[in-house]
């Protein structure tokens, strides 16, 4: 992973502030006050170690943007910062292939820089599909996007675009022009919206029409946003960043709603949604297990609730690793659930017995104290088309396992 950011800034105060922003983004700043120092420090590492560079336009030994030329020629994505926002400086900066141009005019700009650093790292996993029948127009957009580390795909028309989307699930953004092959742009957008929601795939239309009617038609057809030519580079990238951040925010909210806060496992509500969404009818071969930690109250009473939480997180991690190919959840308290579709009773029992022994053999260390824990399991392997019926059966078998001495699997012949 590229962890370094070259920060070139003549002001000691600004250098310290930007270096702090870089560290807050989980990256390692390499600071320099001049072009000469930047060249020396850059050569101490391989270029592949760097994510990007943040470069002051005017330096003591580079008064006219020569430091920008150095980092760009070194194939470092470069964010330009300046003390001046006059037209001549802005034009000189944007004439170069910079990632972005940031005038140091207010505190909000530094917040934007911080978000941009995080975005550059995320973009390495984000696919962008550019659809335009005209090569020059398409290549212009692609050239701008490449500066931001996106994974880029190109298509001339609707059919080719659909094939690309089917193959690449990491595409989060579609940019399409007025002119595409096979289909009117608005019809294509409307068809995409049948398959992809605005929260999972952003669509930005690019229009050459002066009238706002087509822009409105784009939005009504399902586009998230519209850019009208001629657009400036800064507007182009701000719109893209804003739409991708919206997708990220929705994803974060959904994860918070679907995950158990303490353990990070799916919660009960999301467990039912996932199983019911995946199976219109539950398979004939299946198994469902309820797992309960033995004497968990005694752990809380003896070592405190922080220790109990630590034990729960440890066991949850074991569950996530041992059952990463099936459906798991924390149901509440010390109870967990595992659903194994297409598993025979014998195969399910072997899998759960192996896990029971794994928990029994685990030594959990908290605050220099070793804590041992075991688990009782109720395993239902009955044929059923009702997940609630499976849960009810597993709950009865769990009760039997506890009544018979704990640290065992309760199961019955079907």
GINORGI-V365545 format. One record per residue. N is the residue number from 1. PSI is psi in radians with two decimals (* if undefined). Layout:
n:N psi:PSI
n:N psi:PSI
This chain:
n:1 psi:2.41
n:2 psi:1.97
n:3 psi:-0.26
n:4 psi:2.58
n:5 psi:2.14
n:6 psi:2.08
n:7 psi:1.98
n:8 psi:1.92
n:9 psi:2.23
n:10 psi:-0.50
n:11 psi:2.17
n:12 psi:-0.71
n:13 psi:-0.81
n:14 psi:-0.65
n:15 psi:-0.76
n:16 psi:-0.72
n:17 psi:-0.81
n:18 psi:-0.62
n:19 psi:-0.65
n:20 psi:-0.73
n:21 psi:-0.69
n:22 psi:-0.79
n:23 psi:-0.66
n:24 psi:-0.44
n:25 psi:0.09
n:26 psi:0.38
n:27 psi:2.94
n:28 psi:1.93
n:29 psi:2.43
n:30 psi:1.82
n:31 psi:2.61
n:32 psi:2.54
n:33 psi:-0.07
n:34 psi:2.91
n:35 psi:-0.72
n:36 psi:-0.80
n:37 psi:-0.67
n:38 psi:-0.77
n:39 psi:-0.74
n:40 psi:-0.85
n:41 psi:-0.63
n:42 psi:-0.62
n:43 psi:-0.12
n:44 psi:-0.19
n:45 psi:2.99
n:46 psi:2.57
n:47 psi:-0.51
n:48 psi:-0.26
n:49 psi:-0.23
n:50 psi:2.37
n:51 psi:-0.78
n:52 psi:-3.09
n:53 psi:2.50
n:54 psi:2.03
n:55 psi:2.24
n:56 psi:2.34
n:57 psi:-0.76
n:58 psi:2.15
n:59 psi:2.83
n:60 psi:-0.64
n:61 psi:0.31
n:62 psi:1.40
n:63 psi:-0.31
n:64 psi:0.66
n:65 psi:0.27
n:66 psi:-0.50
n:67 psi:-0.61
n:68 psi:-0.74
n:69 psi:-0.70
n:70 psi:-0.88
n:71 psi:-0.65
n:72 psi:-0.75
n:73 psi:-0.38
n:74 psi:0.15
n:75 psi:0.58
n:76 psi:2.13
n:77 psi:2.20
n:78 psi:2.20
n:79 psi:2.08
n:80 psi:2.36
n:81 psi:2.54
n:82 psi:2.70
n:83 psi:-0.31
n:84 psi:2.49
n:85 psi:0.42
n:86 psi:2.83
n:87 psi:-0.71
n:88 psi:-0.71
n:89 psi:-0.80
n:90 psi:-0.78
n:91 psi:-0.69
n:92 psi:-0.68
n:93 psi:-0.85
n:94 psi:-0.19
n:95 psi:-0.31
n:96 psi:2.87
n:97 psi:1.12
n:98 psi:2.74
n:99 psi:-0.77
n:100 psi:2.91
n:101 psi:2.08
n:102 psi:1.88
n:103 psi:2.41
n:104 psi:1.26
n:105 psi:-0.37
n:106 psi:2.94
n:107 psi:-0.49
n:108 psi:-0.49
n:109 psi:-0.66
n:110 psi:-0.57
n:111 psi:-0.71
n:112 psi:-0.72
n:113 psi:-0.73
n:114 psi:-0.79
n:115 psi:-0.62
n:116 psi:-0.69
n:117 psi:-0.77
n:118 psi:-0.71
n:119 psi:-0.72
n:120 psi:-0.66
n:121 psi:-0.74
n:122 psi:-0.62
n:123 psi:-0.37
n:124 psi:-0.32
n:125 psi:0.12
n:126 psi:2.18
n:127 psi:2.42
n:128 psi:2.24
n:129 psi:2.11
n:130 psi:2.12
n:131 psi:2.03
n:132 psi:2.26
n:133 psi:-0.36
n:134 psi:2.12
n:135 psi:-0.79
n:136 psi:-0.79
n:137 psi:-0.73
n:138 psi:-0.78
n:139 psi:-0.53
n:140 psi:-0.80
n:141 psi:-0.71
n:142 psi:-0.72
n:143 psi:-0.69
n:144 psi:-0.71
n:145 psi:-0.58
n:146 psi:-0.49
n:147 psi:-0.31
n:148 psi:0.30
n:149 psi:0.22
n:150 psi:2.69
n:151 psi:2.01
n:152 psi:2.39
n:153 psi:2.62
n:154 psi:2.54
n:155 psi:2.61
n:156 psi:-0.49
n:157 psi:-3.01
n:158 psi:-0.83
n:159 psi:-0.82
n:160 psi:-0.68
n:161 psi:-0.76
n:162 psi:-0.73
n:163 psi:-0.71
n:164 psi:-0.76
n:165 psi:-0.66
n:166 psi:-0.53
n:167 psi:-0.43
n:168 psi:1.69
n:169 psi:-0.27
n:170 psi:0.03
n:171 psi:2.10
n:172 psi:-0.17
n:173 psi:2.34
n:174 psi:2.23
n:175 psi:2.13
n:176 psi:2.52
n:177 psi:3.04
n:178 psi:-0.66
n:179 psi:1.80
n:180 psi:2.72
n:181 psi:2.82
n:182 psi:-0.58
n:183 psi:2.56
n:184 psi:2.52
n:185 psi:-0.74
n:186 psi:-0.65
n:187 psi:-0.67
n:188 psi:-0.75
n:189 psi:-0.80
n:190 psi:-0.69
n:191 psi:-0.66
n:192 psi:-0.66
n:193 psi:-0.27
n:194 psi:-0.43
n:195 psi:-0.54
n:196 psi:2.26
n:197 psi:2.87
n:198 psi:-0.40
n:199 psi:-0.21
n:200 psi:-0.38
n:201 psi:2.01
n:202 psi:2.43
n:203 psi:2.18
n:204 psi:2.09
n:205 psi:2.50
n:206 psi:2.02
n:207 psi:2.46
n:208 psi:-0.07
n:209 psi:2.36
n:210 psi:-0.57
n:211 psi:2.53
n:212 psi:-0.05
n:213 psi:-0.74
n:214 psi:-0.67
n:215 psi:-0.78
n:216 psi:-0.66
n:217 psi:-0.69
n:218 psi:-0.89
n:219 psi:-0.76
n:220 psi:-0.47
n:221 psi:-0.23
n:222 psi:0.07
n:223 psi:2.57
n:224 psi:-0.55
n:225 psi:2.87
n:226 psi:2.37
n:227 psi:2.34
n:228 psi:2.28
n:229 psi:2.58
n:230 psi:2.37
n:231 psi:2.70
n:232 psi:2.74
n:233 psi:-0.73
n:234 psi:-0.74
n:235 psi:-0.75
n:236 psi:-0.87
n:237 psi:-0.61
n:238 psi:-0.73
n:239 psi:-0.75
n:240 psi:-0.83
n:241 psi:-0.75
n:242 psi:-0.75
n:243 psi:-0.67
n:244 psi:-0.62
n:245 psi:-0.60
n:246 psi:-0.77
n:247 psi:-0.76
n:248 psi:-0.74
n:249 psi:-0.71
n:250 psi:-0.72
n:251 psi:-0.74
n:252 psi:-0.74
n:253 psi:-0.74
n:254 psi:-0.73
n:255 psi:-0.70
n:256 psi:-0.64
n:257 psi:-0.47
n:258 psi:-0.25
n:259 psi:2.58
n:260 psi:2.25
n:261 psi:-0.72
n:262 psi:-0.86
n:263 psi:-0.35
n:264 psi:-0.08
n:265 psi:2.77
n:266 psi:2.55
n:267 psi:3.12
n:268 psi:-0.78
n:269 psi:-0.78
n:270 psi:-0.53
n:271 psi:-0.85
n:272 psi:-0.71
n:273 psi:-0.81
n:274 psi:-0.80
n:275 psi:-0.81
n:276 psi:-0.55
n:277 psi:-0.56
n:278 psi:-0.46
n:279 psi:2.01
n:280 psi:-0.66
n:281 psi:2.31
n:282 psi:2.50
n:283 psi:2.75
n:284 psi:-0.70
n:285 psi:2.11
n:286 psi:2.89
n:287 psi:2.55
n:288 psi:2.29
n:289 psi:2.36
n:290 psi:2.22
n:291 psi:2.32
n:292 psi:2.29
n:293 psi:2.32
n:294 psi:2.40
n:295 psi:0.69
n:296 psi:-0.58
n:297 psi:-0.62
n:298 psi:-0.57
n:299 psi:-0.80
n:300 psi:-0.75
n:301 psi:-0.62
n:302 psi:-0.79
n:303 psi:-0.17
n:304 psi:2.83
n:305 psi:-0.47
n:306 psi:-0.70
n:307 psi:-0.73
n:308 psi:-0.74
n:309 psi:-0.69
n:310 psi:-0.72
n:311 psi:-0.78
n:312 psi:-0.76
n:313 psi:-0.65
n:314 psi:-0.83
n:315 psi:-0.69
n:316 psi:-0.68
n:317 psi:-0.68
n:318 psi:-0.73
n:319 psi:-0.80
n:320 psi:-0.66
n:321 psi:-0.70
n:322 psi:-0.45
n:323 psi:0.77
n:324 psi:-0.12
n:325 psi:0.06
n:326 psi:-2.87
n:327 psi:2.20
n:328 psi:2.81
n:329 psi:2.70
n:330 psi:2.13
n:331 psi:-0.27
n:332 psi:2.62
n:333 psi:-2.26
n:334 psi:0.40
n:335 psi:2.33
n:336 psi:2.79
n:337 psi:2.47
n:338 psi:2.18
n:339 psi:2.21
n:340 psi:1.59
n:341 psi:2.61
n:342 psi:0.49
n:343 psi:2.30
n:344 psi:2.79
n:345 psi:-0.71
n:346 psi:-0.79
n:347 psi:-0.71
n:348 psi:-0.75
n:349 psi:-0.77
n:350 psi:-0.74
n:351 psi:-0.77
n:352 psi:-0.61
n:353 psi:-0.66
n:354 psi:-0.68
n:355 psi:-0.70
n:356 psi:-0.75
n:357 psi:-0.59
n:358 psi:-0.77
n:359 psi:-0.76
n:360 psi:-0.62
n:361 psi:-0.06
n:362 psi:2.44
n:363 psi:2.02
n:364 psi:2.13
n:365 psi:2.18
n:366 psi:2.09
n:367 psi:0.78
n:368 psi:0.27
n:369 psi:2.32
n:370 psi:2.20
n:371 psi:2.25
n:372 psi:2.53
n:373 psi:2.61
n:374 psi:2.94
n:375 psi:2.43
n:376 psi:2.52
n:377 psi:2.32
n:378 psi:2.10
n:379 psi:1.95
n:380 psi:2.24
n:381 psi:0.38
n:382 psi:2.60
n:383 psi:2.29
n:384 psi:2.58
n:385 psi:0.20
n:386 psi:1.99
n:387 psi:-0.54
n:388 psi:-0.65
n:389 psi:-0.69
n:390 psi:-0.75
n:391 psi:-0.74
n:392 psi:-0.74
n:393 psi:-0.77
n:394 psi:-0.61
n:395 psi:-0.72
n:396 psi:-0.72
n:397 psi:-0.58
n:398 psi:-0.75
n:399 psi:-0.72
n:400 psi:-0.72
n:401 psi:-0.70
n:402 psi:-0.70
n:403 psi:-0.48
n:404 psi:0.14
n:405 psi:-0.06
n:406 psi:3.06
n:407 psi:0.84
n:408 psi:2.98
n:409 psi:2.20
n:410 psi:2.13
n:411 psi:2.63
n:412 psi:2.72
n:413 psi:2.41
n:414 psi:*
